[in-house]
Amino acid sequence: MSGLQLVLLITMLSMSWLLVFILTPFFIALANKFNILDKPSSRKIHTQPVPRIGGVAVFSAFVIPFAIFYLMLCYHLKLPLSHIFYKHD
């Protein structure tokens, strides 16, 4: 792994880590606002409603840095954004 690749990997992972801390409270508030909650019952351990969309924050924090990297790569290589879906000669 070259130095530039290592820096890029560390940057993307750091961005993901930061986004998790930014997006999680946002999605918790969104879940509370739209009542996307797992309500307590006799079969569950929790005693208060718990937001159910926490995985969306983690997935978004993973996808956003890679999408930014992909867009930057397409711009740098002067490729159309659709080149991943279509085979160009």
KEFISE-473389 format. One record per residue: residue in three letters; x, y, z of N, C-alpha, C in turn. Coordinates in steps of 0.1 Angstrom, whole numbers, padded with zeros to 4 digits, always signed. Example, Ala and Ser with C-alpha at 12.3 -4.5 7.8 and 13.67 -1.06 7.14 Angstrom:
2
ALA+0132-0057+0078+0123-0045+0078+0132-0033+0078SER+0128-0022+0071+0137-0011+0071+0129+0000+0079
This chain:
89
MET+0009-0012+0000+0000+0000+0000+0009+0012+0000SER+0006+0021-0009+0015+0033-0010+0010+0044+0000GLY+0018+0054+0002+0016+0064+0011+0003+0071+0009LEU+0000+0075-0004-0012+0082-0008-0024+0073-0005GLN-0023+0060-0008-0035+0051-0005-0038+0051+0009LEU-0027+0050+0017-0029+0049+0032-0035+0062+0037VAL-0031+0074+0032-0036+0086+0036-0051+0087+0032LEU-0054+0083+0020-0068+0083+0016-0077+0073+0024LEU-0072+0062+0027-0079+0052+0036-0082+0058+0050ILE-0071+0064+0056-0073+0070+0069-0083+0081+0069THR-0082+0089+0058-0091+0101+0057-0106+0096+0056MET-0108+0086+0047-0122+0080+0046-0127+0074+0059LEU-0119+0067+0066-0123+0061+0078-0126+0071+0089SER-0117+0082+0089-0119+0093+0099-0132+0100+0096MET-0135+0102+0083-0147+0109+0079-0159+0100+0083SER-0158+0087+0081-0169+0078+0085-0172+0079+0100TRP-0161+0079+0108-0162+0079+0122-0169+0092+0127LEU-0164+0103+0120-0170+0116+0124-0185+0117+0120LEU-0188+0111+0108-0202+0112+0104-0211+0103+0113VAL-0206+0093+0118-0214+0085+0127-0218+0093+0139PHE-0209+0101+0145-0212+0109+0156-0221+0121+0153ILE-0221+0125+0140-0230+0136+0136-0244+0131+0132LEU-0244+0120+0125-0257+0115+0120-0266+0107+0130THR-0259+0101+0140-0267+0093+0149-0277+0102+0157PRO-0273+0113+0163-0283+0121+0170-0294+0126+0160PHE-0290+0129+0148-0300+0134+0138-0310+0123+0135PHE-0306+0111+0134-0315+0100+0131-0324+0096+0143ILE-0318+0098+0155-0326+0095+0167-0337+0105+0168ALA-0334+0118+0165-0344+0129+0166-0355+0126+0155LEU-0350+0122+0143-0360+0118+0132-0369+0107+0136ALA-0363+0097+0142-0371+0085+0146-0382+0089+0157ASN-0377+0098+0166-0387+0103+0176-0398+0111+0170LYS-0394+0120+0160-0404+0128+0154-0414+0121+0146PHE-0410+0110+0139-0420+0103+0131-0424+0090+0137ASN-0421+0088+0150-0426+0077+0158-0421+0063+0152ILE-0408+0063+0148-0402+0051+0143-0395+0044+0155LEU-0403+0039+0164-0397+0034+0177-0401+0020+0180ASP-0392+0013+0187-0395+0000+0192-0401+0001+0206LYS-0413-0001+0207-0420+0001+0220-0418-0011+0229PRO-0416-0008+0242-0415-0019+0252-0427-0028+0253SER-0424-0041+0255-0435-0051+0258-0430-0061+0267SER-0438-0071+0270-0434-0081+0279-0422-0090+0274ARG-0420-0090+0261-0410-0099+0255-0397-0091+0253LYS-0397-0078+0256-0385-0070+0254-0378-0066+0267ILE-0366-0063+0266-0358-0059+0278-0359-0044+0281HIS-0360-0036+0271-0360-0021+0273-0373-0017+0279THR-0372-0006+0287-0384-0001+0294-0389+0012+0288GLN-0382+0018+0279-0386+0030+0272-0385+0028+0257PRO-0393+0035+0249-0392+0033+0234-0378+0036+0229VAL-0373+0028+0220-0360+0029+0214-0361+0031+0199PRO-0353+0041+0193-0354+0043+0179-0349+0031+0171ARG-0356+0029+0160-0353+0016+0152-0344+0019+0140ILE-0340+0031+0137-0333+0034+0125-0319+0037+0127GLY-0313+0032+0137-0298+0035+0140-0289+0029+0129GLY-0293+0018+0123-0285+0013+0112-0284+0022+0100VAL-0294+0030+0098-0293+0039+0087-0282+0049+0089ALA-0280+0054+0101-0269+0063+0104-0256+0057+0101VAL-0254+0045+0105-0241+0038+0103-0239+0035+0089PHE-0249+0031+0081-0248+0028+0067-0245+0041+0060SER-0252+0052+0063-0249+0065+0056-0235+0069+0059ALA-0230+0068+0071-0217+0072+0074-0206+0064+0067PHE-0210+0052+0063-0200+0043+0055-0201+0047+0040VAL-0213+0050+0035-0215+0052+0021-0211+0066+0016ILE-0213+0076+0024-0210+0090+0020-0196+0092+0017PRO-0186+0088+0025-0172+0090+0021-0168+0083+0009PHE-0173+0071+0007-0170+0063-0005-0177+0070-0018ALA-0188+0076-0016-0195+0083-0027-0187+0095-0031ILE-0182+0102-0021-0174+0114-0023-0161+0110-0030PHE-0155+0099-0026-0143+0095-0032-0145+0091-0047TYR-0156+0084-0049-0160+0080-0063-0162+0092-0072LEU-0169+0102-0067-0171+0115-0075-0158+0122-0077MET-0149+0123-0067-0136+0129-0069-0128+0121-0080LEU-0128+0108-0079-0121+0100-0088-0126+0102-0103CYS-0139+0102-0104-0145+0104-0118-0141+0118-0123TYR-0141+0128-0114-0138+0141-0119-0123+0142-0123HIS-0114+0135-0114-0100+0136-0117-0097+0128-0130LEU-0103+0117-0132-0100+0109-0144-0109+0113-0156LYS-0117+0123-0154-0126+0128-0165-0135+0117-0170LEU-0141+0109-0161-0150+0098-0165-0164+0103-0163PRO-0174+0098-0171-0188+0100-0167-0191+0093-0155LEU-0201+0098-0147-0205+0092-0135-0211+0078-0137SER-0216+0076-0149-0223+0063-0152-0213+0052-0157HIS-0200+0055-0157-0190+0045-0163-0190+0032-0155ILE-0194+0032-0143-0194+0020-0135-0205+0010-0140PHE-0216+0015-0145-0227+0007-0149-0227+0003-0164TYR-0220+0010-0172-0219+0008-0187-0205+0005-0191LYS-0203-0004-0200-0190-0007-0205-0188+0002-0217HIS-0177+0011-0216-0174+0020-0227-0161+0015-0234ASP-0161+0017-0246-0149+0013-0254-0137+0023-0252
